[in-house]
Amino acid sequence: EQQERLGGLVFTPETIPANHLVDLYVEMGETGILSYIKPEQCCSRAQEVHAIKKDPTVSTDSSGMLKLGTKASEPSCEANTELKLRSALQRRNLAIDLAGLMSFDVAEGWTQLLFSHLLRDQPRGLAKVSLQQILDCDKQMFTMASHQTMGNLREGPDKVKPLDTAVNALKGSTEVMQYLMPLPTVKSHEAPPPSGARPDKAQRTDKGGNKPSAPSKPQMPEGCTSHDDENKPLCFAFQHGKCKFKGAPGKRCARGYHKCYKKGCYRAKPYYLCTHTD
């Protein structure tokens, strides 16, 4: 049924989720509690077949006698590259769709949103989003979705899945998207000069002593400004979701107004979330 419904995908033992993975989501639906499954646990059916092995176990029977048995170990897969992580998340999306907890379109849409940030070029001075940030953001999404859908994971009479509604509402929230904020690049420092070397003329201080250097101004992406068209200051920390001011967007904190500092934009959104369009 799923293969006919999702006609654009190729279903092979390497792309379909393992039975063990589907069983985990079915169990969550029965208990009503969503748990986060790591990408390393999102194996394919082929990986599950190849990895099946039984570990010896020792237990006691009703008479207290020791009993030697075996227990099948849980399969695992690699997800340490972009391609392997993308494949693991697609298998998770298929498994959660098979279990009836979330539609494949919503689950795959969330995955595509994560990887769109991974491929996006960042302004000068900011590093590209890393795989670890993708994983942290994904984990935060499922943590908050689990909280909102506690005890209510099954589809209702209106054919609406609660997890679909939660994910669609959370994928634009600051609590989730802050994990995808580009971080400043780490600059490598030059090695110190060998001991005994005389400093250059530029490094020599005046006879009057050293003067404290002026604090450096925060770096802004190209096309941004520290003041709006009315010469009102704009909060730099707000642009990256780091300002602790609790007021509504658009209000002013001690640093400035909480508006996008893109020149000509000035909408009541942080720069990293603003699309600069209505």
LONUTOR-118242 format. One record per residue (C-alpha): residue number from 1; y negated, z negated, x negated. Coordinates in nm, 2 decimals. Example, Ala and Ser with C-alpha at 12.3 -4.5 7.8 and 13.67 -1.06 7.14 Angstrom:
2
site marnu=1	Y=0.45	Z=-0.78	X=-1.23
site marnu=2	Y=0.11	Z=-0.71	X=-1.37
***
This chain:
278
site marnu=1	Y=0.00	Z=0.00	X=0.00
site marnu=2	Y=-0.24	Z=-0.09	X=-0.28
site marnu=3	Y=-0.16	Z=0.23	X=-0.47
site marnu=4	Y=-0.24	Z=0.45	X=-0.17
site marnu=5	Y=-0.56	Z=0.25	X=-0.10
site marnu=6	Y=-0.69	Z=0.27	X=-0.46
site marnu=7	Y=-0.61	Z=0.64	X=-0.52
site marnu=8	Y=-0.83	Z=0.67	X=-0.82
site marnu=9	Y=-0.63	Z=0.44	X=-1.05
site marnu=10	Y=-0.32	Z=0.52	X=-1.25
site marnu=11	Y=-0.04	Z=0.28	X=-1.17
site marnu=12	Y=0.21	Z=0.24	X=-1.46
site marnu=13	Y=0.39	Z=-0.07	X=-1.59
site marnu=14	Y=0.12	Z=-0.10	X=-1.85
site marnu=15	Y=-0.17	Z=-0.11	X=-1.60
site marnu=16	Y=-0.02	Z=-0.31	X=-1.30
site marnu=17	Y=-0.04	Z=-0.69	X=-1.31
site marnu=18	Y=0.26	Z=-0.90	X=-1.40
site marnu=19	Y=0.45	Z=-1.06	X=-1.11
site marnu=20	Y=0.37	Z=-1.40	X=-1.26
site marnu=21	Y=0.00	Z=-1.33	X=-1.24
site marnu=22	Y=0.02	Z=-1.23	X=-0.87
site marnu=23	Y=0.22	Z=-1.54	X=-0.79
site marnu=24	Y=-0.06	Z=-1.76	X=-0.94
site marnu=25	Y=-0.32	Z=-1.61	X=-0.70
site marnu=26	Y=-0.08	Z=-1.63	X=-0.41
site marnu=27	Y=-0.03	Z=-2.00	X=-0.48
site marnu=28	Y=-0.41	Z=-2.05	X=-0.50
site marnu=29	Y=-0.44	Z=-1.90	X=-0.15
site marnu=30	Y=-0.18	Z=-2.14	X=-0.02
site marnu=31	Y=-0.36	Z=-2.44	X=-0.17
site marnu=32	Y=-0.71	Z=-2.32	X=-0.10
site marnu=33	Y=-0.82	Z=-2.40	X=-0.45
site marnu=34	Y=-0.94	Z=-2.12	X=-0.69
site marnu=35	Y=-0.87	Z=-2.17	X=-1.06
site marnu=36	Y=-0.99	Z=-1.97	X=-1.35
site marnu=37	Y=-0.72	Z=-1.77	X=-1.53
site marnu=38	Y=-0.80	Z=-1.67	X=-1.89
site marnu=39	Y=-0.78	Z=-1.30	X=-1.98
site marnu=40	Y=-0.49	Z=-1.38	X=-2.22
site marnu=41	Y=-0.28	Z=-1.48	X=-1.91
site marnu=42	Y=-0.35	Z=-1.14	X=-1.73
site marnu=43	Y=-0.05	Z=-0.96	X=-1.86
site marnu=44	Y=0.08	Z=-0.63	X=-1.74
site marnu=45	Y=0.43	Z=-0.58	X=-1.59
site marnu=46	Y=0.55	Z=-0.42	X=-1.91
site marnu=47	Y=0.43	Z=-0.71	X=-2.12
site marnu=48	Y=0.60	Z=-0.95	X=-1.88
site marnu=49	Y=0.93	Z=-0.77	X=-1.91
site marnu=50	Y=0.91	Z=-0.75	X=-2.29
site marnu=51	Y=0.80	Z=-1.12	X=-2.34
site marnu=52	Y=1.06	Z=-1.28	X=-2.11
site marnu=53	Y=1.24	Z=-1.55	X=-2.31
site marnu=54	Y=1.39	Z=-1.88	X=-2.22
site marnu=55	Y=1.32	Z=-2.20	X=-2.41
site marnu=56	Y=1.58	Z=-2.48	X=-2.42
site marnu=57	Y=1.50	Z=-2.79	X=-2.21
site marnu=58	Y=1.66	Z=-3.13	X=-2.17
site marnu=59	Y=1.66	Z=-3.31	X=-1.84
site marnu=60	Y=1.86	Z=-3.58	X=-1.66
site marnu=61	Y=2.07	Z=-3.53	X=-1.34
site marnu=62	Y=2.11	Z=-3.78	X=-1.05
site marnu=63	Y=2.37	Z=-3.98	X=-1.25
site marnu=64	Y=2.14	Z=-4.02	X=-1.55
site marnu=65	Y=2.33	Z=-3.79	X=-1.77
site marnu=66	Y=2.15	Z=-3.56	X=-2.00
site marnu=67	Y=2.15	Z=-3.19	X=-1.89
site marnu=68	Y=2.07	Z=-2.90	X=-2.12
site marnu=69	Y=1.89	Z=-2.61	X=-1.95
site marnu=70	Y=1.65	Z=-2.33	X=-2.01
site marnu=71	Y=1.29	Z=-2.26	X=-1.90
site marnu=72	Y=1.12	Z=-1.92	X=-1.90
site marnu=73	Y=0.80	Z=-1.92	X=-2.11
site marnu=74	Y=0.48	Z=-1.78	X=-1.97
site marnu=75	Y=0.39	Z=-1.44	X=-2.11
site marnu=76	Y=0.05	Z=-1.38	X=-2.27
site marnu=77	Y=-0.15	Z=-1.08	X=-2.40
site marnu=78	Y=-0.43	Z=-1.00	X=-2.64
site marnu=79	Y=-0.79	Z=-0.98	X=-2.51
site marnu=80	Y=-0.98	Z=-0.99	X=-2.84
site marnu=81	Y=-1.14	Z=-0.64	X=-2.82
site marnu=82	Y=-1.36	Z=-0.47	X=-2.56
site marnu=83	Y=-1.08	Z=-0.24	X=-2.45
site marnu=84	Y=-0.81	Z=-0.50	X=-2.43
site marnu=85	Y=-1.04	Z=-0.74	X=-2.24
site marnu=86	Y=-1.14	Z=-0.46	X=-2.00
site marnu=87	Y=-0.78	Z=-0.38	X=-1.93
site marnu=88	Y=-0.69	Z=-0.75	X=-1.88
site marnu=89	Y=-0.97	Z=-0.80	X=-1.63
site marnu=90	Y=-0.87	Z=-0.49	X=-1.44
site marnu=91	Y=-0.51	Z=-0.63	X=-1.41
site marnu=92	Y=-0.67	Z=-0.95	X=-1.28
site marnu=93	Y=-0.87	Z=-0.76	X=-1.02
site marnu=94	Y=-0.55	Z=-0.59	X=-0.90
site marnu=95	Y=-0.36	Z=-0.92	X=-0.88
site marnu=96	Y=-0.63	Z=-1.10	X=-0.69
site marnu=97	Y=-0.65	Z=-0.80	X=-0.45
site marnu=98	Y=-0.28	Z=-0.81	X=-0.40
site marnu=99	Y=-0.29	Z=-1.18	X=-0.32
site marnu=100	Y=-0.55	Z=-1.11	X=-0.05
site marnu=101	Y=-0.81	Z=-1.35	X=-0.20
site marnu=102	Y=-1.08	Z=-1.09	X=-0.30
site marnu=103	Y=-1.11	Z=-0.72	X=-0.24
site marnu=104	Y=-1.07	Z=-0.49	X=-0.54
site marnu=105	Y=-1.41	Z=-0.33	X=-0.50
site marnu=106	Y=-1.59	Z=-0.67	X=-0.53
site marnu=107	Y=-1.37	Z=-0.79	X=-0.82
site marnu=108	Y=-1.41	Z=-0.46	X=-1.01
site marnu=109	Y=-1.78	Z=-0.45	X=-0.93
site marnu=110	Y=-1.82	Z=-0.79	X=-1.10
site marnu=111	Y=-1.63	Z=-0.67	X=-1.41
site marnu=112	Y=-1.84	Z=-0.35	X=-1.44
site marnu=113	Y=-2.15	Z=-0.56	X=-1.42
site marnu=114	Y=-2.04	Z=-0.77	X=-1.71
site marnu=115	Y=-1.96	Z=-0.47	X=-1.92
site marnu=116	Y=-2.28	Z=-0.30	X=-1.84
site marnu=117	Y=-2.46	Z=-0.59	X=-2.02
site marnu=118	Y=-2.22	Z=-0.56	X=-2.31
site marnu=119	Y=-2.31	Z=-0.19	X=-2.36
site marnu=120	Y=-2.69	Z=-0.23	X=-2.30
site marnu=121	Y=-2.92	Z=-0.19	X=-2.60
site marnu=122	Y=-3.15	Z=-0.48	X=-2.65
site marnu=123	Y=-3.52	Z=-0.49	X=-2.76
site marnu=124	Y=-3.60	Z=-0.54	X=-3.12
site marnu=125	Y=-3.53	Z=-0.89	X=-3.24
site marnu=126	Y=-3.26	Z=-0.96	X=-2.99
site marnu=127	Y=-2.88	Z=-0.92	X=-3.04
site marnu=128	Y=-2.65	Z=-0.74	X=-2.81
site marnu=129	Y=-2.45	Z=-0.94	X=-2.57
site marnu=130	Y=-2.12	Z=-1.06	X=-2.72
site marnu=131	Y=-1.77	Z=-1.08	X=-2.59
site marnu=132	Y=-1.79	Z=-1.45	X=-2.59
site marnu=133	Y=-2.10	Z=-1.44	X=-2.36
site marnu=134	Y=-1.90	Z=-1.21	X=-2.13
site marnu=135	Y=-1.62	Z=-1.47	X=-2.12
site marnu=136	Y=-1.85	Z=-1.76	X=-2.06
site marnu=137	Y=-2.03	Z=-1.58	X=-1.78
site marnu=138	Y=-1.71	Z=-1.48	X=-1.61
site marnu=139	Y=-1.58	Z=-1.84	X=-1.63
site marnu=140	Y=-1.90	Z=-1.98	X=-1.49
site marnu=141	Y=-1.88	Z=-1.73	X=-1.20
site marnu=142	Y=-1.52	Z=-1.84	X=-1.10
site marnu=143	Y=-1.62	Z=-2.21	X=-1.15
site marnu=144	Y=-1.91	Z=-2.18	X=-0.90
site marnu=145	Y=-1.71	Z=-1.96	X=-0.66
site marnu=146	Y=-1.43	Z=-2.21	X=-0.66
site marnu=147	Y=-1.67	Z=-2.49	X=-0.57
site marnu=148	Y=-1.82	Z=-2.28	X=-0.28
site marnu=149	Y=-1.48	Z=-2.17	X=-0.14
site marnu=150	Y=-1.29	Z=-2.50	X=-0.18
site marnu=151	Y=-1.02	Z=-2.51	X=0.08
site marnu=152	Y=-1.13	Z=-2.18	X=0.24
site marnu=153	Y=-0.98	Z=-1.88	X=0.05
site marnu=154	Y=-0.81	Z=-1.70	X=0.32
site marnu=155	Y=-0.95	Z=-1.41	X=0.52
site marnu=156	Y=-1.10	Z=-1.51	X=0.85
site marnu=157	Y=-1.07	Z=-1.35	X=1.20
site marnu=158	Y=-1.38	Z=-1.14	X=1.11
site marnu=159	Y=-1.18	Z=-0.97	X=0.82
site marnu=160	Y=-1.43	Z=-1.12	X=0.57
site marnu=161	Y=-1.29	Z=-1.28	X=0.26
site marnu=162	Y=-1.48	Z=-1.60	X=0.16
site marnu=163	Y=-1.44	Z=-1.51	X=-0.21
site marnu=164	Y=-1.61	Z=-1.17	X=-0.16
site marnu=165	Y=-1.91	Z=-1.34	X=0.00
site marnu=166	Y=-1.93	Z=-1.60	X=-0.28
site marnu=167	Y=-1.91	Z=-1.35	X=-0.57
site marnu=168	Y=-2.17	Z=-1.12	X=-0.41
site marnu=169	Y=-2.41	Z=-1.41	X=-0.37
site marnu=170	Y=-2.35	Z=-1.56	X=-0.72
site marnu=171	Y=-2.36	Z=-1.24	X=-0.93
site marnu=172	Y=-2.74	Z=-1.24	X=-0.92
site marnu=173	Y=-2.80	Z=-1.61	X=-0.95
site marnu=174	Y=-2.97	Z=-1.76	X=-1.26
site marnu=175	Y=-2.69	Z=-2.02	X=-1.30
site marnu=176	Y=-2.44	Z=-1.74	X=-1.37
site marnu=177	Y=-2.66	Z=-1.46	X=-1.53
site marnu=178	Y=-2.82	Z=-1.70	X=-1.79
site marnu=179	Y=-2.50	Z=-1.66	X=-1.99
site marnu=180	Y=-2.58	Z=-1.29	X=-2.05
site marnu=181	Y=-2.93	Z=-1.35	X=-2.18
site marnu=182	Y=-2.97	Z=-1.17	X=-2.52
site marnu=183	Y=-3.00	Z=-1.41	X=-2.81
site marnu=184	Y=-3.23	Z=-1.37	X=-3.11
site marnu=185	Y=-3.08	Z=-1.20	X=-3.41
site marnu=186	Y=-2.99	Z=-1.42	X=-3.70
site marnu=187	Y=-3.17	Z=-1.30	X=-4.01
site marnu=188	Y=-3.00	Z=-1.34	X=-4.35
site marnu=189	Y=-3.20	Z=-1.54	X=-4.60
site marnu=190	Y=-3.24	Z=-1.42	X=-4.96
site marnu=191	Y=-3.08	Z=-1.62	X=-5.23
site marnu=192	Y=-3.31	Z=-1.88	X=-5.40
site marnu=193	Y=-3.44	Z=-1.79	X=-5.74
site marnu=194	Y=-3.24	Z=-1.93	X=-6.04
site marnu=195	Y=-3.34	Z=-2.27	X=-6.16
site marnu=196	Y=-3.62	Z=-2.27	X=-6.41
site marnu=197	Y=-3.77	Z=-1.94	X=-6.29
site marnu=198	Y=-4.15	Z=-1.95	X=-6.26
site marnu=199	Y=-4.29	Z=-1.88	X=-5.91
site marnu=200	Y=-4.48	Z=-1.56	X=-5.84
site marnu=201	Y=-4.86	Z=-1.57	X=-5.81
site marnu=202	Y=-4.82	Z=-1.55	X=-5.43
site marnu=203	Y=-4.62	Z=-1.86	X=-5.43
site marnu=204	Y=-4.86	Z=-2.07	X=-5.64
site marnu=205	Y=-5.06	Z=-2.33	X=-5.45
site marnu=206	Y=-5.43	Z=-2.40	X=-5.48
site marnu=207	Y=-5.54	Z=-2.70	X=-5.68
site marnu=208	Y=-5.65	Z=-2.87	X=-5.36
site marnu=209	Y=-5.28	Z=-2.90	X=-5.25
site marnu=210	Y=-5.07	Z=-2.72	X=-4.99
site marnu=211	Y=-5.21	Z=-2.64	X=-4.65
site marnu=212	Y=-4.98	Z=-2.63	X=-4.35
site marnu=213	Y=-4.91	Z=-2.28	X=-4.24
site marnu=214	Y=-5.00	Z=-2.18	X=-3.89
site marnu=215	Y=-4.71	Z=-2.18	X=-3.64
site marnu=216	Y=-4.56	Z=-1.83	X=-3.59
site marnu=217	Y=-4.61	Z=-1.67	X=-3.25
site marnu=218	Y=-4.30	Z=-1.60	X=-3.05
site marnu=219	Y=-4.17	Z=-1.24	X=-3.07
site marnu=220	Y=-4.20	Z=-1.03	X=-2.76
site marnu=221	Y=-4.02	Z=-0.71	X=-2.67
site marnu=222	Y=-4.23	Z=-0.39	X=-2.69
site marnu=223	Y=-4.45	Z=-0.34	X=-2.39
site marnu=224	Y=-4.48	Z=-0.71	X=-2.30
site marnu=225	Y=-4.79	Z=-0.93	X=-2.31
site marnu=226	Y=-4.87	Z=-1.30	X=-2.32
site marnu=227	Y=-5.14	Z=-1.27	X=-2.05
site marnu=228	Y=-5.16	Z=-1.08	X=-1.72
site marnu=229	Y=-5.44	Z=-0.84	X=-1.62
site marnu=230	Y=-5.65	Z=-1.14	X=-1.50
site marnu=231	Y=-5.61	Z=-1.30	X=-1.85
site marnu=232	Y=-5.39	Z=-1.57	X=-1.71
site marnu=233	Y=-5.13	Z=-1.71	X=-1.96
site marnu=234	Y=-4.76	Z=-1.63	X=-1.90
site marnu=235	Y=-4.48	Z=-1.88	X=-1.99
site marnu=236	Y=-4.27	Z=-1.73	X=-2.27
site marnu=237	Y=-3.98	Z=-1.98	X=-2.21
site marnu=238	Y=-3.95	Z=-1.87	X=-1.85
site marnu=239	Y=-3.88	Z=-1.51	X=-1.96
site marnu=240	Y=-3.54	Z=-1.62	X=-2.11
site marnu=241	Y=-3.45	Z=-1.89	X=-1.85
site marnu=242	Y=-3.53	Z=-2.18	X=-2.09
site marnu=243	Y=-3.83	Z=-2.34	X=-1.92
site marnu=244	Y=-3.74	Z=-2.67	X=-1.75
site marnu=245	Y=-4.03	Z=-2.65	X=-1.50
site marnu=246	Y=-3.88	Z=-2.71	X=-1.15
site marnu=247	Y=-4.15	Z=-2.53	X=-0.96
site marnu=248	Y=-4.10	Z=-2.21	X=-0.76
site marnu=249	Y=-4.12	Z=-1.87	X=-0.95
site marnu=250	Y=-4.48	Z=-1.76	X=-0.97
site marnu=251	Y=-4.62	Z=-2.11	X=-1.02
site marnu=252	Y=-4.77	Z=-2.24	X=-1.34
site marnu=253	Y=-4.62	Z=-2.48	X=-1.58
site marnu=254	Y=-4.79	Z=-2.63	X=-1.89
site marnu=255	Y=-4.72	Z=-2.31	X=-2.09
site marnu=256	Y=-4.83	Z=-2.06	X=-1.83
site marnu=257	Y=-4.74	Z=-1.88	X=-1.51
site marnu=258	Y=-4.38	Z=-1.81	X=-1.43
site marnu=259	Y=-4.41	Z=-1.43	X=-1.40
site marnu=260	Y=-4.24	Z=-1.14	X=-1.58
site marnu=261	Y=-4.44	Z=-1.06	X=-1.89
site marnu=262	Y=-4.37	Z=-0.69	X=-1.88
site marnu=263	Y=-4.71	Z=-0.53	X=-1.90
site marnu=264	Y=-4.81	Z=-0.41	X=-1.55
site marnu=265	Y=-4.52	Z=-0.59	X=-1.38
site marnu=266	Y=-4.60	Z=-0.96	X=-1.35
site marnu=267	Y=-4.34	Z=-1.02	X=-1.07
site marnu=268	Y=-4.22	Z=-1.37	X=-1.00
site marnu=269	Y=-3.90	Z=-1.32	X=-1.19
site marnu=270	Y=-3.80	Z=-1.38	X=-1.55
site marnu=271	Y=-3.80	Z=-1.08	X=-1.78
site marnu=272	Y=-3.42	Z=-1.08	X=-1.84
site marnu=273	Y=-3.35	Z=-1.06	X=-1.46
site marnu=274	Y=-3.65	Z=-0.85	X=-1.35
site marnu=275	Y=-3.60	Z=-0.48	X=-1.28
site marnu=276	Y=-3.98	Z=-0.42	X=-1.29
site marnu=277	Y=-3.95	Z=-0.24	X=-0.95
site marnu=278	Y=-3.98	Z=-0.35	X=-0.59
***
